[in-house]
Amino acid sequence: MKIKIYCLSLFTLLASLSYGQSNPVRILNNISLPKDTVIKEALLRSLDGFLRSKDSANAANGFVSKADLLETSLLIDEMKSIEKNARSNSNNFYKPYLTNVIQRDEQTYLLQLSYLGTREDTAILRGSFRLLARQEADRFVFLSPLATNAMLWKTCRMDNVVFRYKEKINLEEAKKLQQMLAYYDKKIGVPRQQIRFYCCDDFEEALKLIGVEYKAIYNGYNHLSLYTCHNNQTLIVSGMANRTGFNEFDPHDLWHERLHNMYSTGIINKPVDEGCAYLYGGSWGIEWKEILAAFRDYAAKNEHADWLALYISEQNFVEGPKRLNIAYAINALIVQQLEKEKGFNAVKALLCCGKREKGDENYFRILEKVAGISKGVFNSRVERLIAGR
């Protein structure tokens, strides 16, 4: 979202700041801050500490409510590094502005922060967030408004999964999700966790539920989910079109969520990760057996395909809005055979061989070690896998 501001208006805005420039947050004179000077200073000082610490580990932020760390982590994760702007090569391009303060009760305030940058005569909004500030002794701690926003939502428990929803829930689909979570976690080796799953109408509602009013990178997104994990607890806020109740979920995305819960994305090889997601959860609502049939059809029409070159160049075998990738399908076949012959630990080694690099040397080094497939025999082995031999 871009908002044109005349130079005079922008000058007036910046001139109205009432808090020092050494402080991370800009505060406009018309904000209704607490009238008690001691409380006001404690609130602003605590907000300063919270923002200065938000890019560190969430559990280490001394201004986060420890009782609400799980849901607040979801909000803080969306705020991390939001000041940065690659185009300007600046780590502090977007500045936080305190745009609203509402007193909820004697100890609690609702705050709204907006991150704005300026280029020439244009103000650029990067994100806007709502968070609660709760007084504890002589300072404030901060938390996501998730629990407050979902206070009237209904609850359904299935084993270790607690579903939160507004009116309706499809118990059959909810049970399938609970079973799929258990299946993935057992395969990956995730310790048994308590899981909270919020069923939102869409991604916009999911964002607002946790305290994200707007974030520029999500422009145009209708359906996504948010998740975080801490201390053997998982929180999933699903924005996957549940307007008529929880009637479906995406097993493909669920695979990624559970894997990334266990292993850092810094070591996960994306084509292998996507291959597993194809194999266990399909893609775009298409089951693996249909993906495999389409891949075999592509192979039949391209008898002399150079699978190694196609893999490295990241080509698709189905184009369009529901595109399907050659490297991902090949990895699905490799994972299927590798797991059958050597178990999932061998798959883990390939999954965690490192982020994709040019030429995929790290991938092929581990692939040869765990599956005996070198670059030299890659094409012939892929042909055998496609043929089911």
Sequence and secondary structure as in RCSB ss.txt:
>XXXX:A:sequence
MKIKIYCLSLFTLLASLSYGQSNPVRILNNISLPKDTVIKEALLRSLDGFLRSKDSANAANGFVSKADLLETSLL
IDEMKSIEKNARSNSNNFYKPYLTNVIQRDEQTYLLQLSYLGTREDTAILRGSFRLLARQEADRFVFLSPLATNA
MLWKTCRMDNVVFRYKEKINLEEAKKLQQMLAYYDKKIGVPRQQIRFYCCDDFEEALKLIGVEYKAIYNGYNHLS
LYTCHNNQTLIVSGMANRTGFNEFDPHDLWHERLHNMYSTGIINKPVDEGCAYLYGGSWGIEWKEILAAFRDYAA
KNEHADWLALYISEQNFVEGPKRLNIAYAINALIVQQLEKEKGFNAVKALLCCGKREKGDENYFRILEKVAGISK
GVFNSRVERLIAGR
>XXXX:A:secstr
 EEE  HHHHHHHHHTB S TTSSSEEBTTS   SSHHHHHHHHHHHHHHHHHTTS GGG TTB GGGHHHHHHH
HHHHTTTT BTTTTBSS SEEEEEEEEE SSSEEEEEEEEEEEETTEEEEEEEEEEEEEEETTEEEEE SHHHHT
TT EEEEETTEEEEESS B HHHHHHHHHHHHHHHHHHT    EEEEEE SSHHHHHHHHTEEEEGGGTT  SEE
EEEEETTEEEEEEES  TTSB    HHHHHHHHHHHHS TTT  HHHHHHHHHHHH BTTB HHHHHHHHHHHHH
H TT  HHHHHHTT EEE STT EEHHHHHHHHHHHHHHHHH HHHHHHHHTS S  GGGHHHHHHHHHHH   G
GGHHHHHHHHHHT 
